[in-house]
Amino acid sequence: MKISEIMRRAFWVVEGVDSLGAAHRLMQQNSIRHLPVLREGKLVGLLSERDILQCRANLGPGDDWTFVRVSEAMARAPQTANPEDSLTEVAARLAAGTLDALPIVELGHLVGIVSITDVLAAEVRAAMAPTPPSQATARTAMTPGPYTIRPDANLYDAADLMSIHGIRHLPVLDDNGEVVGMISERDLRTHVGSPALFVLAQGKTDLRVRDIMTWPVVTATIDQPVVELAKLFEDQRIGAVPIVDGEGKLLGIVSYVDALRVLARPA
């Protein structure tokens, strides 16, 4: 399958001189998380929801983020794909890095965009038809014994764990070892900006993990098919799911990248 078969046409774009407020409204109105940035019709950057969150968190209390220019927050010279690239090739590139989306460029012109959610959905369809679905389970895809954190931990501790170990999701456990929440890199960026920069600056905050964690948590079992987990990521718009036993105790974690790695693996 070629990526041209699943990519979305780039109906919504912004210019570098546009404001983040205008870009954010465009994202909200159309339920999208990434906007290609053009200059004279050429792709010059990619603005993500994460970029906006980081910009908002890093500004001073008296600054209005909505007036910041897109060019000051966007990722410059983003990686791109070609419409003729295969789904397997693009899936492997997304799974190998921390990319959430790829603009699709042909002959120097932007023609579309594909997100990791688009690729996951296509991989789910490919895995399920016309033959029986992939038999890979959470056991195959999960990272066992992941880093965790307690609800009463300071956000600095969460940022420290994430930046040191390069992780984007932390299950939150109570005193009994049961999963009671989930905190993501996105949650941290909303409140303290870049976790790595926050730690380097020895940032201070009174916020605790319990103040910003997501709960109740969507969990899965160790024998749940990866195809189902991928569908869960797509439907629930979540980035990772804790894998628990019958008592709710944590066994591991599967992220959307883990699922993509398994589904994109040659049979």
Phi, psi and omega in degrees: 000133178272152183294337178298339181283340183239347183295154175260136177298143183279073180289330185243120179222166176226165174258156180300333181276351178292160180273155176296328178299315179294319179296319180294320177297320179297319178296314182294317183296331185245009177052051177236160184242355182221140178229120172297143180248125184246154169220118183054040176082357181256144178288126179237352181184178177221124180257126180248163175302324180295322178299318180294316179299318181294319179298316180299318183288333185271350179282158178288165183299334181265359183270144180257109183295336185294341181264356178293140180286146178304320183299337181276345183244341187287161171275121182275155179046058182292154172296148181227170175228166179252147180304334182275352177298147181279156177302319181298318181295314181292321178299318180295321179293317178294320182289333184280340183237199179253027182281140176254342182201157177227124171293147179254120186238136178227124181054039177082359182245141177291127179239347181180187178210145177227132180257167178296332176293319177299315182292319177300315180298319179293321179294324177297314179297319180293325182287335186262345185221148356273355181270170178304149183297160177307138182268001179298140181241176178303329179302323181286322189267337191286155168267112182285153177053053182290164173296144181224174180211159180265155182299329183270004178291147177288151180299334177300320180295321178294316179297321179297313179299314183294317183288321181293318187259001176063042181245158186242354180217137178233116172294143179253123184247145174273187183295341179267003180081012179269147181284121181241356180185178177215136176238134184246166175301324179298319178301315181295317182298328179296328188252330184230003182082204180300124179304318182296315180292324178298319180290316180300324180276001183050052183298154181242139175204148176269355182290141176252164180304318182298337182287335186233355184293156176273129176205153351296163188259139171280122181240172178217165179260164186293336181263007180288132181299143178298327177302319178292322179295318179298319178295324179296316179300319182292314185286318185270351182055049176242160185258345181200157180224129176290143176257123187235161175271188183296343180258007180083009179279142185286131175250327183183191179215142176237125176260169179296331177290320177300315180297319180294320179300317182289315182291330181275354182291133178303140180293000000 
